[in-house]
Amino acid sequence: MRLRALQIQLVDDVVNLCSNGYSHDNNREWEDHLEAYTKAIQDYTYMQQTATRHPRDRDPFLITTERWVDHYILDHFVQAPHLASQDVFSSEEWEPESVSSPIGGTRHETNQATAQRAFLDRLGLAIVGALFLVGPMWLMVLHNTMWTSLVSTSVLVFVFGFLAAVYLADKEKVLASTAAYAAVLVVFVGLGVERESA
C-alpha cells in the first residue's frame, strides 16, 4: 500500500511538473517523494529476500499464533481469547512459554546459524561435485565401451549445465563451469578410446 501511495504521489508530481514547469519551489518536494519511493522499493526487496532466504529462518515480518509470544501479542491487542481454543489458527504445537526470542533472533544465534548453513552448503557442493566426477569414472571403467562413454558424458554434461544455469546467476560462469566439466569427462572418454584401440 505504501508503494502504491508513493507511486501515485510521484505521478501527481510529474503531472504538476509538466503542467506548471520546473521551479525551485517544487523541486525539493518531488525529489523527496522519489527518494521515499526508492527507499520503499529497497525495503520491499529486503522483506522479500528475508522471507525467502531459507525455510528454517524465522521471518521477522510475520507474526503467527503458532509461536507463544506472537499469540500473546495478538491476543492482547486483538482481544480475542476465543482464538486460543480454535485449532484452525495453529497447525503445530506452540513454542514453550519460556521461549521469547527477539525478532530476527539473537546475534549469536544468527551468526551460528549462518556459519552452519554455509558449512552445509559447502559440504553439499563437495558431495555433488564428487558424484559428478566419481560416478562417471566408475561407470566408464566398469562398462568400458565407446557408447557408454559417449552417452554418459553427453547426459551428464547436459545435467551439469542445467544445474549450473539454475544455481549460477552469471552467464559466463555457467558456460565456463560446464565447459570445464565437459573437458574433464572428455579426458575419461579419451582414455577409454586409447584402451579400446590398444
C-alpha positions in Angstrom: 0.0 0.0 0.0 2.9 2.3 0.8 4.5 1.7 -2.6 1.2 2.4 -4.4 0.6 5.6 -2.4 4.1 6.8 -3.2 3.8 5.9 -6.8 0.5 7.9 -7.0 2.3 10.8 -5.4 5.1 10.7 -7.9 2.7 10.6 -10.8 1.0 13.6 -9.4 4.4 15.3 -9.1 5.3 14.6 -12.7 1.9 15.9 -13.9 2.4 19.1 -11.9 6.0 19.5 -13.2 4.7 19.0 -16.8 1.8 21.5 -16.4 3.4 24.1 -14.2 7.0 23.8 -15.4 10.2 23.3 -13.3 10.8 25.8 -10.5 13.0 25.9 -7.4 9.9 25.7 -5.2 8.5 22.4 -6.5 12.0 20.9 -7.0 12.5 19.7 -3.4 9.1 18.1 -2.9 9.2 15.7 -5.9 12.8 14.8 -5.0 11.8 13.8 -1.5 8.9 11.7 -2.9 11.3 10.0 -5.4 13.7 9.3 -2.6 11.0 7.9 -0.3 9.7 5.7 -3.2 13.2 4.3 -3.9 13.7 3.6 -0.2 10.3 1.8 -0.1 11.3 -0.4 -3.0 14.6 -1.3 -1.3 12.7 -2.1 1.9 10.2 -4.2 0.0 13.0 -6.1 -1.8 14.7 -6.7 1.6 11.4 -8.0 3.0 11.1 -10.5 0.1 14.7 -11.7 0.4 14.3 -12.1 4.2 11.1 -14.1 3.8 12.5 -16.5 1.2 16.1 -16.6 2.4 15.8 -20.1 4.0 12.8 -22.1 5.1 14.2 -22.6 8.6 14.7 -18.9 9.3 12.1 -17.1 11.2 10.5 -14.4 9.1 10.8 -11.1 11.1 7.8 -9.6 9.2 5.5 -12.5 10.1 3.5 -12.9 13.3 1.7 -16.2 13.9 -0.3 -17.8 16.6 1.9 -20.9 16.4 4.5 -19.1 18.5 3.6 -18.4 22.1 4.9 -14.8 22.2 3.3 -13.9 18.9 0.0 -15.4 20.1 0.2 -13.4 23.4 0.7 -10.2 21.4 -2.2 -11.0 19.1 -4.4 -12.0 21.9 -3.6 -8.8 23.9 -4.2 -6.3 21.1 -7.0 -8.1 19.2 -8.6 -9.0 22.5 -9.9 -12.3 21.1 -9.4 -15.0 23.8 -11.5 -17.4 21.7 -8.6 -17.8 19.3 -6.7 -19.9 21.8 -9.4 -22.6 21.7 -9.6 -22.9 18.0 -7.1 -25.3 16.4 -7.7 -23.8 12.9 -5.2 -21.0 13.7 -2.4 -23.3 14.8 -1.3 -26.4 12.9 1.6 -27.0 15.1 2.4 -27.1 18.8 3.3 -23.8 20.4 6.8 -23.0 21.4 7.4 -23.3 25.1 6.2 -20.3 27.2 9.8 -19.7 28.3 10.8 -19.1 24.7 10.7 -15.4 23.9 13.5 -14.9 21.5 13.9 -11.4 19.9 12.6 -10.7 16.5 15.2 -12.0 14.0 16.9 -14.0 16.7 19.9 -13.1 18.8 23.2 -12.1 17.1 24.9 -15.2 18.4 22.1 -17.5 17.1 22.1 -15.7 13.7 25.9 -16.0 13.4 25.9 -19.6 14.4 23.1 -20.5 12.0 24.8 -18.6 9.2 28.1 -20.4 9.8 26.3 -23.8 10.0 24.3 -23.1 6.8 27.4 -22.0 4.9 29.2 -25.2 6.0 26.3 -27.4 4.9 26.2 -25.6 1.6 29.9 -26.2 1.0 29.5 -29.8 2.1 26.6 -30.3 -0.3 28.6 -28.8 -3.1 31.5 -31.0 -2.4 29.3 -34.1 -2.4 27.6 -33.1 -5.7 30.9 -32.3 -7.3 32.4 -35.6 -6.2 29.3 -37.5 -7.5 29.6 -35.7 -10.9 33.2 -36.8 -11.2 33.4 -40.2 -9.4 30.2 -41.5 -10.8 31.2 -41.2 -14.5 34.7 -42.5 -13.7 33.3 -45.7 -12.2 30.7 -46.1 -15.0 33.3 -45.8 -17.7 35.7 -48.1 -16.0 33.2 -50.8 -15.2 31.4 -50.5 -18.7 34.3 -49.8 -20.9 32.6 -49.2 -24.2 32.5 -46.3 -26.6 28.8 -45.9 -26.4 28.8 -45.9 -22.6 31.4 -43.2 -22.5 29.7 -41.0 -25.1 26.2 -41.4 -23.8 27.1 -40.9 -20.1 29.3 -37.9 -20.9 26.6 -36.2 -23.1 23.9 -36.8 -20.5 26.0 -35.7 -17.5 27.3 -32.5 -19.3 23.6 -31.5 -20.1 22.6 -32.2 -16.5 25.6 -30.3 -15.1 24.8 -27.4 -17.4 21.2 -27.3 -16.4 22.1 -27.3 -12.7 24.7 -24.6 -13.3 22.1 -22.5 -15.1 19.7 -22.9 -12.1 22.3 -22.0 -9.4 24.6 -19.6 -11.1 23.5 -16.1 -11.9 26.3 -15.1 -14.3 26.1 -16.5 -17.9 29.9 -16.6 -18.3 30.2 -18.7 -15.1 27.6 -21.2 -16.4 29.4 -21.6 -19.7 32.9 -21.8 -18.1 31.9 -24.3 -15.5 30.0 -26.5 -18.0 33.0 -26.4 -20.4 35.4 -27.3 -17.6 33.3 -30.2 -16.6 33.0 -31.4 -20.2 36.7 -31.2 -20.6 37.3 -33.4 -17.6 34.8 -36.0 -18.9 36.4 -35.9 -22.3 39.7 -37.0 -20.7 37.9 -40.1 -19.4 36.5 -40.7 -22.9 39.9 -40.3 -24.4 41.4 -42.8 -22.0 38.7 -45.3 -22.9 39.3 -44.8 -26.7 43.1 -45.4 -26.2 42.3 -48.7 -24.3 40.0 -49.9 -27.0 42.4 -49.2 -29.8 45.3 -50.8 -28.0 
